[in-house]
Amino acid sequence: MQARLKQLQSMIASATDTSDKARNLVAEMTRVETVYGLVATDVVGLALVGKHDQSITKMDDECRPLLACLVKATDDYADYTRARCAEIVAEYQA
């Protein structure tokens, strides 16, 4: 995920024909993924030191909601790019 997100960030940063909305959607994905990654690392750390109950609680209370936010952020970006693609095609056809 991190490698692909960095690639997307690079593409957005260098694009001359992108919108603020696209940049904001990518920034939101980046923000959520960063927080999610930190929490997921904590979950693994707790499990590795034998704190399985705390690990499961953290996963349920923090990781799962962040994962849902990450899925929403990526879906929002995908929806936006599909709509934008349709707009570009319609403009071209006109």
Helices and strands as residue ranges (DSSP letters): H 2-14, H 20-48, H 52-58, I 59-63, H 64-93
